[in-house]
Amino acid sequence: MAKKHTETVDSKLKTSWQIISRMYNAQAAQYGGSIAIGHFLLNIDSDDGAYASEIAPMLGMESTSLSRIIKTLEEEKMIIRKTDKNDKRKVKIILTEKGKENKELAKNIVRNFNSELENKIGKSRLEDFIKTLSEITLFAEEKHKTIKQGFVL
């Protein structure tokens, strides 16, 4: 018997992420933020910052979406942009004190959820789940590379 579309790995991942995302957005909204902003802040080194060109791939975002977030974060005084002295095309994103505070808030929200989840399902099951997700991700990345090269498995 074939699986229903709701019983496939991709369907379960998408549904779970949508529900988790809504939960994070609801929490972030209490502080005037969003999951996109929190995720962005979590991917910037608190001391050294990060180059804008490095951030988009870490977030799996398009540059247009990244530009909107950067503009919003600048307006909210959470980041500043610094042009690289050697290569004017490179822009480094530096967290302000307000940005660092919001990054800590986002960290705590994520850590609390993970801690509550660990308490609910157990450390071993959570570790197995994370390991399994990593294996699925690696498999999908390998398959993607193969498809891009013109070979179908």
Helices and strands as residue ranges (DSSP letters): G 5-7, H 9-29, H 35-42, E 50-51, H 52-59, H 63-75, E 79-83, E 91-95, H 97-121, H 123-148
